[in-house]
Amino acid sequence: MAPGSKAEKKAALDAGAWMFNVVTSVGIIMVNKALMATHGFSFATTLTGMHFATTTLMTLVMKWLGYVQPSHLPLSELVKFVFFANLSIVGMNVSLMWNSVGFYQIAKLSIIPLLCIMEVLFENFRYSRDTKLSIVVVLVGVGVCTVSDVSVNAQGLVAAVIAVCGTALQQHYVNYLQRKYSLNSLKLLGHTAPAQAASLLILGPFVDFWLTRNRIDTFHYTSTVTFFIVLSCVISVGTNLSQFICIGRFTAVTFQVIGHMKTILVLTLGFLLFGKEGLNFHVAFGMILAIVGMIWYSSASSKPGGKERQGLASEKAQKSPQSELDDKV
């Protein structure tokens, strides 16, 4: 295949991976919003456990069909990953409960700078000036359109720090494990999803009761609520898989930066579906600024020297094992 054809194929696959992640992520956010805000199902941690249980079933079916070959992931690595991932999930839920929405959004935005520092320190990455500036534009744009009231207390600050660190470590670890053990997205999910499902389904009801003072076993389950729970679980399979594919193909920082497109889409859909009273000039300006920053980041980081791992130029000349396998997913 000609070099141009390979580049075109990679670009098409990259775009497909992003679209897959954006569609499933926005879809699950809208479904969960209807499930929790409209129907009062506030058990977010347990619902996440259900998501990973459904994802586990998917990986088992894929193994049974022969699409996923046996692979190895040391138990110590699996335990660390599950710890970071669950810390992220529980931390974000607690942060949302203890902090104002504005500070919660600021905490989420701080994940990107932390990931940049981690990539520089642990992955030996180097960013060009344009790449750094484009990240700043994205952060400012998303901040303008999402941050309103900002208040914080001591316990809320601790929860936010735990949530941000857990999320950054989990996303960094996805890329690290895929590269170190040559695991594609399905293989990595096959190792991590069962452990996350088991831990969250055991701990989830207790965490949710602590956060909401409601018991999941006494909730009144209607046919509509059950439908939304099943729909949320089905969509989550695509969300979990596409997240691993995107981080494996790119980096955790890129996943976070372009991933803010989901925030913009959710805001837009929220205005269209649930009313336009929150839409004003500064929100619209922030959305436009964030989109410009994302486009700039995509262009700047893809240029030579825009974002590269120093001393590992040979990596550009050959495809990583997990990326080759993810092309077939």
Backbone torsions as a table, in degrees:
resi	resn	phi	psi	omega
1	MET	NA	136.4	-178.0
2	ALA	-66.0	151.6	179.6
3	PRO	-54.6	-40.4	178.8
4	GLY	-61.9	-39.6	179.8
5	SER	-66.2	-39.0	178.5
6	LYS	-64.1	-43.0	180.0
7	ALA	-64.3	-40.7	178.8
8	GLU	-66.0	-39.7	178.7
9	LYS	-64.6	-42.9	179.1
10	LYS	-63.0	-42.7	179.8
11	ALA	-62.7	-40.4	179.5
12	ALA	-66.1	-41.7	179.1
13	LEU	-67.5	-39.3	176.5
14	ASP	-60.7	-46.7	179.8
15	ALA	-63.2	-40.1	178.5
16	GLY	-63.4	-39.8	178.8
17	ALA	-64.1	-44.0	178.9
18	TRP	-64.0	-43.4	-179.1
19	MET	-63.3	-41.3	177.4
20	PHE	-57.8	-46.0	-179.0
21	ASN	-68.3	-44.0	-177.9
22	VAL	-63.9	-46.5	-177.2
23	VAL	-63.5	-47.2	-178.0
24	THR	-69.5	-37.9	-179.4
25	SER	-67.2	-46.3	178.3
26	VAL	-64.5	-39.8	179.6
27	GLY	-60.7	-45.8	-177.5
28	ILE	-70.8	-31.3	176.9
29	ILE	-65.4	-44.3	-179.3
30	MET	-66.7	-40.5	178.2
31	VAL	-65.1	-45.3	-180.0
32	ASN	-66.1	-33.7	177.5
33	LYS	-63.7	-43.1	177.3
34	ALA	-65.5	-40.5	-178.2
35	LEU	-65.3	-43.5	-174.5
36	MET	-88.7	-47.2	-175.9
37	ALA	-75.5	-39.3	-175.6
38	THR	-88.0	-40.1	-173.7
39	HIS	-108.1	1.1	170.9
40	GLY	75.4	15.3	177.5
41	PHE	-84.3	95.4	-170.0
42	SER	-101.7	20.9	-174.1
43	PHE	-96.3	71.8	-171.1
44	ALA	-66.1	-41.0	-176.9
45	THR	-67.4	-44.5	178.4
46	THR	-65.3	-38.4	178.2
47	LEU	-61.7	-38.7	176.7
48	THR	-63.2	-38.4	174.9
49	GLY	-60.3	-40.0	176.1
50	MET	-63.2	-38.3	178.1
51	HIS	-58.5	-47.7	-177.9
52	PHE	-71.7	-28.7	174.5
53	ALA	-65.1	-41.6	176.9
54	THR	-65.4	-41.3	177.3
55	THR	-62.8	-38.0	176.9
56	THR	-60.5	-43.8	177.8
57	LEU	-60.0	-39.9	178.3
58	MET	-62.0	-44.7	-178.8
59	THR	-67.1	-34.5	177.7
60	LEU	-66.3	-40.4	177.3
61	VAL	-64.5	-42.9	179.8
62	MET	-63.3	-37.8	176.3
63	LYS	-65.6	-43.3	-180.0
64	TRP	-62.1	-35.4	179.2
65	LEU	-80.8	-8.5	177.7
66	GLY	89.9	10.0	-179.6
67	TYR	-83.7	-16.4	179.2
68	VAL	-122.8	117.8	-179.4
69	GLN	-87.3	155.1	179.1
70	PRO	-57.2	144.1	179.7
71	SER	-147.7	170.8	-176.0
72	HIS	-124.6	134.4	172.6
73	LEU	-136.7	117.7	-178.4
74	PRO	-54.4	143.4	-178.8
75	LEU	-58.8	-37.7	-179.5
76	SER	-62.2	-39.4	178.2
77	GLU	-68.1	-40.6	179.8
78	LEU	-63.1	-43.2	-179.4
79	VAL	-63.0	-42.2	179.8
80	LYS	-64.7	-42.7	-179.4
81	PHE	-62.9	-47.7	-178.8
82	VAL	-62.7	-37.8	177.9
83	PHE	-61.9	-48.5	179.7
84	PHE	-62.5	-44.8	-176.8
85	ALA	-64.4	-45.5	179.9
86	ASN	-69.7	-32.5	175.1
87	LEU	-62.0	-39.5	178.0
88	SER	-64.2	-47.3	-176.5
89	ILE	-65.0	-52.3	-178.9
90	VAL	-66.4	-41.4	-179.8
91	GLY	-60.7	-42.8	179.1
92	MET	-64.6	-41.6	179.0
93	ASN	-64.0	-43.8	-180.0
94	VAL	-68.2	-40.1	179.1
95	SER	-61.0	-41.1	179.4
96	LEU	-65.1	-34.2	-178.8
97	MET	-75.8	-39.7	-172.9
98	TRP	-90.2	-16.6	-176.8
99	ASN	-113.8	162.7	171.7
100	SER	-69.7	158.7	179.6
101	VAL	-59.7	-36.6	-179.8
102	GLY	-62.2	-47.5	180.0
103	PHE	-69.0	-33.9	176.4
104	TYR	-59.1	-42.4	179.0
105	GLN	-67.9	-39.7	177.6
106	ILE	-61.7	-41.4	178.9
107	ALA	-61.3	-41.9	179.5
108	LYS	-64.1	-38.5	179.4
109	LEU	-65.3	-29.0	-177.6
110	SER	-72.6	-8.9	177.3
111	ILE	-62.5	-37.8	-177.1
112	ILE	-64.7	-51.5	177.2
113	PRO	-58.3	-38.3	179.5
114	LEU	-64.3	-42.0	177.9
115	LEU	-65.0	-37.5	177.2
116	CYS	-60.8	-45.1	178.7
117	ILE	-61.5	-42.3	179.6
118	MET	-63.9	-40.0	179.2
119	GLU	-67.5	-36.3	178.4
120	VAL	-69.1	-42.8	-176.1
121	LEU	-76.4	-44.2	-171.5
122	PHE	-101.5	-24.7	-177.4
123	GLU	-110.3	-2.7	177.9
124	ASN	61.6	35.4	178.8
125	PHE	-79.1	154.6	174.2
126	ARG	-130.8	133.8	-179.6
127	TYR	-109.9	139.8	174.5
128	SER	-77.5	167.9	179.9
129	ARG	-61.9	-43.3	-179.8
130	ASP	-62.7	-38.7	179.0
131	THR	-64.0	-43.2	179.0
132	LYS	-63.7	-44.6	-179.1
133	LEU	-64.3	-38.4	-179.7
134	SER	-64.8	-35.7	176.8
135	ILE	-64.4	-41.2	178.2
136	VAL	-61.5	-42.1	179.5
137	VAL	-62.3	-42.7	177.8
138	VAL	-60.6	-47.6	-178.5
139	LEU	-61.8	-43.3	179.6
140	VAL	-64.9	-44.3	-178.8
141	GLY	-62.1	-49.0	179.2
142	VAL	-64.8	-37.7	178.5
143	GLY	-63.4	-41.8	-178.9
144	VAL	-62.8	-39.1	-174.2
145	CYS	-92.3	-6.5	-178.9
146	THR	-120.6	-26.0	-175.2
147	VAL	-90.8	123.5	177.2
148	SER	-122.4	-98.9	178.6
149	ASP	-72.4	131.6	-178.8
150	VAL	-125.2	110.5	174.7
151	SER	-141.8	146.6	-175.8
152	VAL	-147.9	149.1	174.1
153	ASN	-126.7	177.6	-173.9
154	ALA	-61.1	-48.9	-177.8
155	GLN	-68.9	-32.8	176.7
156	GLY	-66.3	-38.3	178.8
157	LEU	-65.2	-41.9	178.5
158	VAL	-62.4	-44.0	179.3
159	ALA	-61.8	-41.0	-179.4
160	ALA	-65.6	-42.3	178.8
161	VAL	-61.9	-44.4	178.8
162	ILE	-62.5	-43.7	-179.0
163	ALA	-63.1	-45.6	-178.3
164	VAL	-65.5	-46.3	-180.0
165	CYS	-64.2	-43.0	179.1
166	GLY	-61.9	-43.4	180.0
167	THR	-65.6	-45.2	180.0
168	ALA	-62.5	-44.5	-179.9
169	LEU	-65.5	-41.1	-179.9
170	GLN	-63.2	-46.1	-178.0
171	GLN	-70.6	-36.4	175.4
172	HIS	-64.0	-39.3	-176.7
173	TYR	-69.4	-30.5	177.2
174	VAL	-57.8	-51.4	-179.7
175	ASN	-64.5	-40.8	-179.1
176	TYR	-61.8	-47.4	-178.1
177	LEU	-67.6	-38.6	179.3
178	GLN	-62.9	-42.1	-179.2
179	ARG	-73.5	-43.8	-174.2
180	LYS	-68.3	-40.0	-174.6
181	TYR	-109.7	12.6	178.1
182	SER	51.5	49.8	-179.4
183	LEU	-105.0	127.7	172.6
184	ASN	-81.1	-179.2	-173.1
185	SER	-62.0	-44.4	-179.0
186	LEU	-64.7	-41.0	179.7
187	LYS	-64.8	-43.8	179.8
188	LEU	-65.3	-41.3	176.6
189	LEU	-62.7	-36.9	178.8
190	GLY	-61.0	-29.9	177.8
191	HIS	-84.4	-42.3	-169.8
192	THR	-89.7	-35.2	-175.1
193	ALA	-59.6	-45.5	179.5
194	PRO	-60.9	-40.6	-179.1
195	ALA	-67.4	-40.4	177.8
196	GLN	-68.1	-40.2	178.5
197	ALA	-60.2	-48.1	-177.9
198	ALA	-62.7	-46.9	-176.5
199	SER	-67.0	-41.0	-177.7
200	LEU	-74.8	-33.6	178.2
201	LEU	-71.1	-27.3	176.6
202	ILE	-79.8	-47.6	-176.2
203	LEU	-84.5	-27.8	-173.3
204	GLY	-52.5	-51.8	-179.1
205	PRO	-58.3	-35.7	179.5
206	PHE	-72.2	-42.0	177.9
207	VAL	-64.1	-43.2	-179.1
208	ASP	-66.2	-36.1	177.7
209	PHE	-67.5	-39.5	177.6
210	TRP	-62.0	-38.9	-177.0
211	LEU	-79.9	-35.8	-170.9
212	THR	-115.1	-15.6	-174.6
213	ARG	63.2	23.0	175.3
214	ASN	-119.9	143.7	179.8
215	ARG	-99.4	133.4	-176.8
216	ILE	-68.4	-28.5	-178.5
217	ASP	-77.1	-15.1	178.0
218	THR	-103.0	3.1	179.4
219	PHE	-68.8	142.8	179.4
220	HIS	-84.7	107.9	-176.8
221	TYR	-91.5	110.9	174.2
222	THR	-92.3	170.8	178.7
223	SER	-64.2	-33.5	179.6
224	THR	-68.2	-44.9	178.8
225	VAL	-61.9	-44.5	179.2
226	THR	-61.0	-40.8	178.1
227	PHE	-60.6	-45.8	-179.0
228	PHE	-66.8	-35.4	177.6
229	ILE	-64.1	-46.0	179.3
230	VAL	-63.5	-43.8	179.4
231	LEU	-62.2	-42.1	178.0
232	SER	-61.0	-42.0	179.8
233	CYS	-65.8	-40.1	-179.8
234	VAL	-64.6	-47.1	-179.8
235	ILE	-64.6	-32.6	-177.3
236	SER	-62.0	-28.1	177.8
237	VAL	-59.6	-46.5	177.6
238	GLY	-66.8	-37.3	179.6
239	THR	-63.9	-48.3	-179.6
240	ASN	-64.1	-44.2	-179.2
241	LEU	-65.4	-45.1	-176.9
242	SER	-67.9	-31.5	177.1
243	GLN	-63.0	-46.1	179.3
244	PHE	-66.0	-38.4	178.7
245	ILE	-62.7	-47.6	-177.1
246	CYS	-65.4	-45.8	-179.9
247	ILE	-66.1	-34.7	177.9
248	GLY	-68.0	-38.3	-178.6
249	ARG	-77.7	-32.2	-176.5
250	PHE	-116.3	-125.0	173.6
251	THR	-142.6	169.5	-179.8
252	ALA	-64.6	-35.6	179.7
253	VAL	-65.3	-47.4	178.9
254	THR	-60.8	-40.8	178.2
255	PHE	-59.6	-40.6	179.6
256	GLN	-71.1	-43.4	-176.3
257	VAL	-64.2	-57.6	-179.1
258	ILE	-68.4	-26.4	179.7
259	GLY	-63.5	-20.5	177.5
260	HIS	-68.2	-11.3	171.6
261	MET	-59.3	-31.8	178.1
262	LYS	-64.3	-37.7	178.1
263	THR	-61.9	-43.3	179.6
264	ILE	-64.3	-42.5	-179.8
265	LEU	-66.1	-40.5	178.6
266	VAL	-63.0	-42.4	177.5
267	LEU	-61.0	-45.3	-178.8
268	THR	-62.7	-47.3	178.8
269	LEU	-63.9	-36.0	178.0
270	GLY	-62.7	-41.6	178.1
271	PHE	-65.8	-38.8	-177.7
272	LEU	-72.8	-38.7	-173.2
273	LEU	-94.3	-30.4	-172.6
274	PHE	-118.1	12.7	176.7
275	GLY	112.9	150.8	-174.8
276	LYS	-106.2	13.6	-175.9
277	GLU	-65.7	-23.0	-180.0
278	GLY	-87.7	-3.3	-177.3
279	LEU	-88.0	118.0	177.7
280	ASN	-140.8	-174.8	-173.6
281	PHE	-61.8	-47.3	-173.7
282	HIS	-69.8	-30.3	175.6
283	VAL	-68.0	-46.0	178.9
284	ALA	-62.7	-41.3	178.8
285	PHE	-62.4	-44.0	179.3
286	GLY	-61.9	-40.6	179.4
287	MET	-62.9	-44.8	179.3
288	ILE	-63.6	-43.5	-180.0
289	LEU	-62.0	-41.4	179.5
290	ALA	-64.5	-41.3	179.7
291	ILE	-65.3	-42.0	176.9
292	VAL	-60.4	-43.6	179.2
293	GLY	-62.6	-39.1	178.9
294	MET	-65.4	-42.6	177.8
295	ILE	-64.0	-42.4	178.4
296	TRP	-62.8	-43.9	179.5
297	TYR	-60.8	-45.1	179.8
298	SER	-58.1	-41.8	-179.6
299	SER	-72.3	-46.5	-175.6
300	ALA	-67.3	-42.3	-175.6
301	SER	-74.0	-20.6	-179.6
302	SER	-86.9	-12.4	178.4
303	LYS	-75.8	154.3	176.0
304	PRO	-55.2	126.1	-178.6
305	GLY	83.1	-3.9	-179.2
306	GLY	-67.5	-43.1	175.1
307	LYS	-159.8	112.9	-176.0
308	GLU	-150.9	154.0	178.3
309	ARG	-86.1	116.3	-175.5
310	GLN	-65.8	138.9	176.1
311	GLY	78.2	3.7	-179.5
312	LEU	-128.1	44.6	-178.8
313	ALA	-62.2	-26.3	-178.9
314	SER	-64.4	-21.5	179.6
315	GLU	-65.3	-27.7	-179.4
316	LYS	-71.6	-24.2	-176.3
317	ALA	-85.3	-12.4	179.4
318	GLN	-138.0	148.2	-175.9
319	LYS	-83.2	142.4	177.5
320	SER	-71.1	150.4	-177.9
321	PRO	-56.6	-41.7	-177.2
322	GLN	-68.8	-30.0	179.1
323	SER	-69.5	-40.0	177.3
324	GLU	-60.8	-41.2	-179.4
325	LEU	-71.8	-36.7	179.7
326	ASP	-68.3	-23.7	175.7
327	ASP	-62.1	-24.0	-176.6
328	LYS	-94.2	-6.7	-177.9
329	VAL	-72.6	NA	NA
